[in-house]
Every structure is written in C-alpha cells, then in structure tokens.
Amino acid sequence: MSQPTFYDAKADNRDVEVKLKEDYLTCVVCHHIFDFGKYAPHQLPCGDTCCLNCLRDFAGRNGKAEEMFCPVCDRKIVVPGNHVCCFPPNAGRLKILEVFKIVEAHRKEVVPCIGCEEEASTARCLECQENYCDDHAAFHRIVAATKHHTVVGFNDILREPQKILRANGAQMCSKHVNSYLEAVCTTCNALCCLVCAITDHKGHAVKEIGDTMKTIKDRFGPLMKRVEVHTYTIKQNYGIAKDVDKEMNIMFQRCKRDLNIGFMGITRGLRDRQHVLFSDVDNIMNKNQTTLKDQIHSIEDEINFTIRGQYILKELFDEWSAPEIAGIGSLVKNLIDDLQNIPSTLPLEPLPTQRVVFDCRKDEPRFTETARNYGGLKISEMELSLQPKDPHYEESEDEEEENLLPIDNSDLSTIVSEQLSAIAAV
C-alpha cells in the first residue's frame, strides 16, 4: 500500500498572466495593478515595494514629508528629497510591466523587429530591451558581445519572470540614485549603497551583500538538513497515522455492520412471527367460510326443491283434470308431504364459527422494554501503535474491500467480537 503524501507542494493552477499580475504587478497595499503613472512601483529603503499613490496617502500632505512609516512593514524610513516621488522606482517590476505590455500588444497587433521592420518580432532581449524576429534573435544569441544575453520568446517570457529580474541587474539607492545597493546595515536592517554606509550608517554594523549572503547560506545549510530530517520524520508519522485512521475506520464499519445484521435478524424474526399469525388467521377464516358455504348450499338446494315442487303442483292443477289427478293421487300426496316437511339435517340457524382478535397487550410492554435495551457496545481501552509497519507487507486494496464485504451467516457476531478483542489486547 503506497504511503500518502504529506505537505507536498500544491500545483499552482493559476493562469500565467494571473499569477504574474498577483505576484509581481499588484500593489500589496491597495491591490491595484502597477502602471507607469499614478500607480508606479517604488522601492523603499526597507526593501518593500508599493505604488506611488499609497506612498502619498501614507506620507500625507500630498507626499511631502521628511520621514514616514513603510505601508508594508510599518518601519520608519527617511523620505529622500522630502517627497515620496523621490523614492527610486522598482526597476525590476517596471521591466516586468513593460514586457507584459509588449506581450499584450504582440497578441493584438504586430510588434516590429528592430532589425527588420517588415518582420514581426517573436522574442525579446531582456538586457538590451529590444524585440527581434526569429532570424535576428538567433543572430543575437551567437554574437560574441550579446551571446550571454537572455533572449526569450513572447510565448514563454511571462512564464519565468525571474529571468526578467536577473537581467535587470542590481537596484539603485533611493538617496544616491546613481549608486547601487551593495551593502546591508544590520543595525537599521536596510539596504544601502557604499556612500550611505560611510555617511548615514557610520558606526553601524554594515556588511557587503555578498558577505551577508555567505553568512546566511552557511547558517541555512545545516538548518535545511535538520528541516529535511524533521520533515521526513513528520511525513513518516503522518503516513502511519493515516494507516491507523484507516484501520480504525474499518473496525467501526465492521461494528456498524454487525449492528445492522443483528437488528435485521430481529426484524426478520418479527416478520416470521407475523407470517405465522397471518397463516393462522387465514386458516380460521377459511374454516369458517367452508362451514358457512356448506350451510348455504344445503339451504339453496332445499329452496330449489320447494320451488320446483310448487311449480309441478301448480302445473298439475292448472292443466290436468280431476280424474287425471285422482289417478296419481298417491304421488301428489307424497309431493305435498315432501314440500311441507323440512329435512332435519337442514341448518335453520348459522353454524357456530370461530372469532379471532389480535391481542398483544400482555407481550407488548415486555417486548418494548426488551427492544429498548437490546444489545450493547462493549468498550475497552486500546493503544494504537505509531510504529512503522513491515515494509515488505503490503495489503492490497482487494483484501481491504473483501474485509468490508457483508457476511451473510450467523457467525458474524462471533467473528467481529474476536477481531475486536484481538485489537483491544494489543
């Protein structure tokens, strides 16, 4: 059985342009898209970037101030030239924005190649900031002076914005716009140029960016090893905990299945009892109906005999003469006697039948009480081990599914009870 993944990096399913806008071209304060005017990105001494409009709002007095608090980290910073517009623009973000605009224009219309205006450009050199067609882009890659430049096609340029930032080079100091940020003041926790390091940050703990990065890497290496070890341990414990959780779910599912089958047995027993009572009622009803049908048939026969005798006598007296009737007098007399005498076997009243009434008053309270207290859960303490399983044993999914299939026999309760007892004894 494969171990579950743990804290794996989730795939970023965002569109390339959406990801680029949200990560590089959006102000973290007002969430407005950067542009080249009111919402232009500006780099602050603390290293954060926000748009010019937010800097004016936070500085107050339409951006005129000597000091202000960073809108992102709330750190106190000095405003160069006493106006927020003197903060240097974030060249990397502006370059990404410029490339983004060029790619948008490339999709809507033809962007001409700088080497041959009749051909449409398909790539851009990030260092030269020029657009080239396929032929000039290939030539740009092999010329000795530009072969180290980064030439990226328009279709792929937005997928790797870090290339644009690396091609942009170092950032400039906000106070000395012609000086690069080459040092870090650990006292102020801010980037600075070499001029600021010997003037504004005199007496502070100032180090070059390269030395600072080396120190960070030296400390970061052992830390990453410890993090990897802890991460591996956590992943192992997470996978084991998932296995234990799965075993717990299987145990509880089996318990529920046992409960279901037990109550199904009670329901089946009640149905069987119901069928027996229905059968008894049907037998008594059929017996009563048979008795009444026999009585009805006897009465119907006597009625038919009487009607036929009356019809014969009426026909004799209407159509025959007196001498003719006198000649068969004995027959007529016997017929009249038969009509006047009712047979002694003929039931004159309904025969006795059996009366049936369902009575559960005596058993209902006892059964209801038994049903309410039927069964019970045997709860015992159990310790679940987080020790890794034998890596050579892998339980297949078919075996797991087979363990959860319903068992249609009376030994289910015994099987489940034995398994639960074995688990509880661990």
Disulfide bonds with the S-S distance in Angstrom:
none
